Amino acid sequence: MSPDLLLRAYATGVFPMAEDADDPEVFWVRPEKRGVIPLDHFHLPRSLKKTIRQGRFEIRFDTDFNGVIEGCASGTGKRARTWINQPIREAYAALFQRGHCHTVEAWREDNLVGGLYGVTLGRAFFGESMFSRERDASKVCLAFLAEHLIERGFILLDTQFTTSHLERFGAIEVPRKKYERMLEEALLGLARF
């Protein structure tokens, strides 16, 4: 799975997954309904605002890709199994080297305690996965990501699917045709992460 193939897939609304971490195969997903967080309607829960004000985490961008993908692949709590297999790790590491994959990281006392990663193309950010080793760490990363994307001129935050966790931040499902129009618009411009 080459970086060029991955970028072409994202440009057409398709993304890869694996059945589990031990599966050497990858399959392509193109959902009928796509999860997105409209950046102009990003909702920051009151309790999370308080956590951010307390400054519990130092937020960094793009400093530990391997640590973030390892955290996302570790599978904890309700998500004991992960879909991040070796081919996916290698492909996204190559995208990171080319400047198309990025991380938002929560650090505490020089320990990586949460984070997320995703792919950028045009003015779109495609969120891939997130993890937390401390309460609210990944949520704080998501809040910083949204602010960062808005400041940098991104117009699409793709979450692939919606979950009750993401709905707290304003995530909605959009039909495939509408998503494809949103994606087309986002690919017309260029934003730098």
C-alpha positions as CSV (number, residue, x, y, z in Angstrom):
1,M,0.0,0.0,0.0
2,S,2.0,3.0,-1.3
3,P,1.6,6.6,-0.1
4,D,0.4,7.6,-3.6
5,L,-2.3,4.9,-3.6
6,L,-3.5,6.0,-0.1
7,L,-3.7,9.6,-1.2
8,R,-5.7,8.7,-4.3
9,A,-8.0,6.6,-2.2
10,Y,-8.7,9.5,0.2
11,A,-9.3,11.8,-2.7
12,T,-12.1,9.6,-3.8
13,G,-13.6,9.1,-0.3
14,V,-12.1,5.6,0.4
15,F,-9.9,4.6,3.3
16,P,-8.2,1.4,4.4
17,M,-8.8,-0.9,7.4
18,A,-7.9,-4.4,8.5
19,E,-9.9,-7.0,10.4
20,D,-7.5,-6.9,13.3
21,A,-3.9,-6.1,14.1
22,D,-2.6,-9.6,13.2
23,D,-4.3,-9.7,9.8
24,P,-1.8,-9.0,7.0
25,E,-4.5,-7.9,4.6
26,V,-6.2,-4.5,4.2
27,F,-9.6,-3.8,2.8
28,W,-11.1,-0.6,1.4
29,V,-14.1,1.2,3.0
30,R,-16.5,3.6,1.4
31,P,-19.4,4.1,3.8
32,E,-22.9,5.0,2.7
33,K,-22.9,7.6,5.6
34,R,-19.8,9.4,6.6
35,G,-18.9,10.9,9.9
36,V,-17.8,14.5,9.9
37,I,-17.4,17.3,12.5
38,P,-18.4,20.6,10.9
39,L,-15.6,22.9,12.0
40,D,-17.9,25.9,12.1
41,H,-20.1,24.0,14.6
42,F,-17.4,22.3,16.7
43,H,-18.7,21.9,20.2
44,L,-16.4,22.0,23.2
45,P,-18.1,20.5,26.3
46,R,-18.0,22.7,29.4
47,S,-16.1,20.1,31.4
48,L,-13.4,19.9,28.7
49,K,-13.0,23.6,28.7
50,K,-12.2,23.4,32.4
51,T,-9.6,20.6,31.7
52,I,-8.0,22.7,29.0
53,R,-7.8,25.8,31.3
54,Q,-6.1,23.7,34.0
55,G,-3.3,23.0,31.5
56,R,-2.9,19.4,32.6
57,F,-1.4,18.4,29.2
58,E,1.3,19.9,27.0
59,I,0.0,19.6,23.4
60,R,2.5,18.9,20.7
61,F,2.1,18.4,16.9
62,D,4.1,15.9,14.9
63,T,6.8,15.0,17.4
64,D,6.2,11.3,18.0
65,F,4.4,9.6,15.2
66,N,5.5,6.1,16.2
67,G,4.3,6.7,19.8
68,V,0.9,7.9,18.6
69,I,0.3,5.0,16.2
70,E,1.5,2.5,18.8
71,G,-0.9,4.1,21.4
72,C,-3.8,3.9,18.9
73,A,-2.9,0.3,18.0
74,S,-2.5,-0.9,21.6
75,G,-6.3,-1.3,22.1
76,T,-7.5,-0.6,25.6
77,G,-10.7,-0.6,27.5
78,K,-13.8,-1.3,25.4
79,R,-11.6,-1.5,22.3
80,A,-9.3,-4.3,23.2
81,R,-8.7,-5.2,19.6
82,T,-7.5,-2.8,17.0
83,W,-7.6,-2.7,13.2
84,I,-4.2,-1.1,12.8
85,N,-2.0,-3.8,11.3
86,Q,1.6,-3.7,10.1
87,P,0.8,-2.7,6.5
88,I,-1.3,0.2,7.8
89,R,1.5,1.3,10.2
90,E,4.1,1.2,7.4
91,A,1.9,3.1,5.0
92,Y,1.0,5.9,7.4
93,A,4.6,6.2,8.5
94,A,5.5,6.8,4.8
95,L,2.7,9.4,4.6
96,F,4.1,11.1,7.8
97,Q,7.5,11.3,6.2
98,R,5.9,12.9,3.1
99,G,4.1,15.5,5.2
100,H,0.6,14.1,4.7
101,C,0.0,12.4,8.0
102,H,0.0,14.3,11.3
103,T,-0.3,13.8,15.0
104,V,-1.7,15.8,17.9
105,E,-0.1,14.6,21.1
106,A,-0.9,15.1,24.8
107,W,2.2,15.0,27.0
108,R,2.4,15.0,30.8
109,E,5.8,15.0,32.6
110,D,7.5,14.0,29.4
111,N,5.2,11.0,28.9
112,L,2.9,10.6,25.9
113,V,-0.5,10.1,27.5
114,G,-2.8,10.5,24.5
115,G,-3.1,11.5,20.9
116,L,-4.6,11.2,17.5
117,Y,-3.4,10.9,14.0
118,G,-4.8,11.6,10.5
119,V,-4.2,12.4,6.9
120,T,-4.2,15.8,5.2
121,L,-5.1,16.4,1.6
122,G,-6.1,19.8,0.2
123,R,-8.1,21.5,3.0
124,A,-9.3,18.2,4.5
125,F,-8.2,16.3,7.6
126,F,-9.1,12.7,7.7
127,G,-9.0,11.5,11.3
128,E,-7.8,7.9,11.7
129,S,-7.6,7.0,15.3
130,M,-7.1,8.3,18.8
131,F,-6.0,7.0,22.2
132,S,-5.9,8.0,25.9
133,R,-3.8,6.8,28.7
134,E,-5.1,9.5,31.0
135,R,-8.6,10.8,31.3
136,D,-9.5,13.4,28.7
137,A,-6.1,13.3,26.9
138,S,-7.5,12.4,23.5
139,K,-10.4,14.8,23.9
140,V,-8.1,17.7,24.6
141,C,-6.1,16.6,21.4
142,L,-9.3,16.7,19.4
143,A,-10.1,20.2,20.7
144,F,-6.7,21.5,19.8
145,L,-6.9,19.8,16.4
146,A,-10.2,21.6,15.6
147,E,-8.7,24.9,16.6
148,H,-5.6,24.3,14.6
149,L,-7.5,23.2,11.5
150,I,-9.7,26.4,11.6
151,E,-6.6,28.6,12.0
152,R,-4.9,26.9,9.1
153,G,-7.9,27.2,6.7
154,F,-9.1,23.6,6.7
155,I,-12.8,23.1,5.9
156,L,-13.4,19.4,6.3
157,L,-12.8,17.3,9.4
158,D,-13.6,13.7,8.4
159,T,-14.1,11.2,11.3
160,Q,-15.1,8.3,9.0
161,F,-17.8,7.1,11.3
162,T,-19.7,8.8,14.2
163,T,-19.7,7.6,17.8
164,S,-21.4,8.9,20.8
165,H,-18.0,10.2,21.9
166,L,-17.6,12.2,18.7
167,E,-21.2,13.4,18.7
168,R,-20.4,15.3,21.9
169,F,-18.1,17.5,19.8
170,G,-20.7,18.0,17.0
171,A,-20.0,15.0,14.8
172,I,-22.8,14.2,12.3
173,E,-23.4,11.6,9.6
174,V,-23.8,12.8,6.0
175,P,-24.9,10.7,3.1
176,R,-22.2,9.6,0.7
177,K,-23.2,12.0,-2.1
178,K,-23.2,15.0,0.2
179,Y,-19.8,13.9,1.6
180,E,-18.4,13.6,-1.9
181,R,-19.4,17.2,-2.6
182,M,-17.8,18.4,0.7
183,L,-14.7,16.4,-0.2
184,E,-14.5,17.9,-3.7
185,E,-14.7,21.4,-2.3
186,A,-12.0,20.7,0.3
187,L,-9.7,19.3,-2.4
188,L,-9.9,22.5,-4.5
189,G,-7.7,24.5,-2.1
190,L,-4.6,23.9,-0.1
191,A,-4.0,24.3,3.6
192,R,-0.8,23.6,5.5
193,F,-1.0,21.6,8.7
